[in-house]
Amino acid sequence: MIFSKELEIRTSFAEGVVLKYLPGDAGYAGRVLEAAAYSLTAGGKRLRPVLMREAFLMFGGKEEYIEPFMAALEYIHNYSLVHDDLPAMDNDLLRRGKETTHVVFGDGMATLAGDCLLNLSFETALKAFDLIPEGISTEERQRVTLRIIRALKILFDKAGINGMLGGQSADVDSEKRGLPIDEKKLLFIHRKKTAALIEAALMTGAVLAGAEEKDVSLMESLGSDIGIAFQIKDDILDVIGDEKKLGKHVGSDAENDKVTYVTLYGLDRSEEDQRRLSGAAIEKLDSLGRENVFLRELVLSLVNREA
């Protein structure tokens, strides 16, 4: 297997799914849809929908009802980025090498674009019910319906106050009010703000494929390790990364006096913990006994990336 080629194929598939569920003409509301589409098409690895589909396939999933969840998760991720970039939040001017949404469309329209993507995630995920295969037995239809309901609960719980939104809130509250951030709070922020959506990707993929409860729990733990390692790597790259590869300004955390893993522990400890967590993630993935060479390589690439 040539990992780069396989990643390109899977990313392209996810890209098609994400764009397929975007609404068409919105009439007088077209400008907000344009702003939402701008943020979605500004690049990105489509990491979360790719992870979701790989988990789905690893547990034997075959049906199309995974696709609305793939799109919904990416809409949630992108809405959070649009809002993160706003002047009232991180005030970033570049995202993936392009001007951020608020720079192009203004603060108000960017705010609404994020709202649009969040609401669109609800609308899109619910379309999974329309894709339940015809001709299956009543019992199987009930099983699939319950899987979709459970996946919906996981997805939106991980996006809400118990997940990403909770992490963002703790981060913003600490930063804006100058509250101290210790190890416990920083791990809370990383686990919720970054890891929660990766947990959601792996868990919903497993649930929709009919995985056992113990395996769904393991996927949540795996997602947590990946997400925290991913965020630590982000903190590292903000110090020693290449701006051309990253597509954004390096050193913004220090300029904004932002507490990160690196500012708390230094580069050496950060790199050591990042390697430890990535190793734990691989061990958990291997313990499932379900071979997925691509997923294994993807996990390694995420935590060892340069951009």
MOPE-V135431 format. One record per helix or strand of 3 or more residues. SS is the DSSP state (hx for helix, st for strand). FROM is the first residue (numbers start at 1). LEN is the number of residues. If there is no record, write none. Layout:
ss->{SS;SS}
from->{FROM;FROM}
len->{LEN;LEN}
//
This chain:
ss->{hx;hx;hx;hx;hx;hx;hx;hx;hx;hx;hx;hx;hx;hx}
from->{3;27;47;66;101;107;138;164;183;213;243;252;261;293}
len->{18;14;12;19;5;25;22;14;26;28;4;4;27;11}
//
